[in-house]
Amino acid sequence: MWCLIIVVAMSWLTTFNVINTQNKFIYQIYNFMYRITEPALRPIRRWIPNFGGIDISPVILILLLVFIRNLMKEYGSNLV
């Protein structure tokens, strides 16, 4: 979940020219985080409609992860 939040924040900061991806260290961090999160976000982006440049796939993935975590806690406590 934290990787998703970092990628979203870095993409916003890059868009508004707060951070510069020309910096090799920043680029390596962003590229690493992008490669970690993109395989999970790509299938979601295929199913949701285009909202005019607003990408809500990270929000959907975070909600899905929270749901799965809560589901595992619920059923995990019943097994013990």
N, C-alpha and C positions, 0 to 999 in steps of 0.2 A: 504494500500500500504506500509505503514511504517513497519507494522508487517512482511510482506514478505521480505523486505530488511533486517530487523534485523535477521530473521531466516536464510537467505542466508549467511549473514556476520558471524553469530555465527557458522554455519556449516563449513564454510571455516576456521575460527579460530580454531575450534575443530579439523578439519582434519590436520592442520599444527601444532598442539600442542601449540598454542599460549594461548588458554584458556583450562582449565581442567574441564571436567564435573564431576569429582570426588568431586569438591567443591559443597556443597549442594545448596548454593544460585545460582550459575551459572546454575546448573542442573534444579532448579525450574523455573528460567526464561526461559531457552531453552525449557523445557517441556511445559510450558504454551503457549509460542509462537508457538510451533509445533502443539499443540492441536487446536489452533485457525486457523492456516493456512492450515493444512492437509486436512480438508473436502473440501476445495475449490481446492486444488492442485491434489487430488486423481483422479477425473474424467479426468483432463487434461493429467495426466500421462498415463492413459489407452489408450488415442487416439494418442499420439505422439510416433514416433519410438524411439528406444534406440540409443543414440548418443555416445556410448562407455564410459559411466560413467559421462557424462555431462548432468545435469538436466536443461532443458530450460523451464520447466513448470512455474517457478516463473516469467520469462520474459513474457511468453504468458499471464499469469493471469494479470500482471501489464498492458500490452498493452490492454487487454480486459477491465479492469477497467477504464483506461483512455478513451477508446472509448465510454464506457457507460456513463461516466461522461460528456464528450463533447456532446454526443447525448442528454442527459438530459438537459444540458444548452441550447442547440439549440432549442429543442422543448418546454422547459420551458419558454423561453423568448417569444415564439410565442403565448403562451396561455394568457399571461398577457396583 
